[in-house]
């Protein structure tokens, strides 16, 4: 694992974590009936701010509705999606127009 004490390595790890979080969000979105072109993700009000200890991943649907998921910086750096699964799932559940399918 890269040392996060080095600023260059930290930026790289932040970027990798951001990409992993967005891929994870895409998978969660699919579960709620969204496709990749149905929403966009905005980090920390515009661009990922590496200095923050808590990141905001704003999910914006194409019709203008939005919901936020808060992700701890450490979970983002370590690409530990299980630590923010509930936040991301709740954001997409809030935006879903249809009731979830019964069963699976």
Rosetta blueprint (number, residue, H / E / L):
1 X L
2 X L
3 X L
4 X L
5 X L
6 X L
7 X H
8 X H
9 X H
10 X H
11 X H
12 X H
13 X H
14 X H
15 X H
16 X H
17 X H
18 X H
19 X H
20 X H
21 X H
22 X H
23 X H
24 X H
25 X H
26 X H
27 X H
28 X H
29 X H
30 X H
31 X H
32 X L
33 X L
34 X L
35 X L
36 X H
37 X H
38 X H
39 X E
40 X E
41 X E
42 X E
43 X E
44 X L
45 X L
46 X L
47 X L
48 X L
49 X L
50 X L
51 X L
52 X L
53 X L
54 X E
55 X E
56 X E
57 X E
58 X E
59 X E
60 X E
61 X E
62 X L
63 X L
64 X L
65 X L
66 X E
67 X E
68 X E
69 X E
70 X E
71 X E
72 X E
73 X H
74 X H
75 X H
76 X H
77 X H
78 X L
79 X L
80 X L
81 X H
82 X H
83 X H
84 X L
85 X H
86 X H
87 X H
88 X H
89 X H
90 X H
91 X H
92 X H
93 X H
94 X H
95 X H
96 X L
97 X L
98 X L
99 X L
100 X L
101 X L
102 X L
103 X L
104 X L
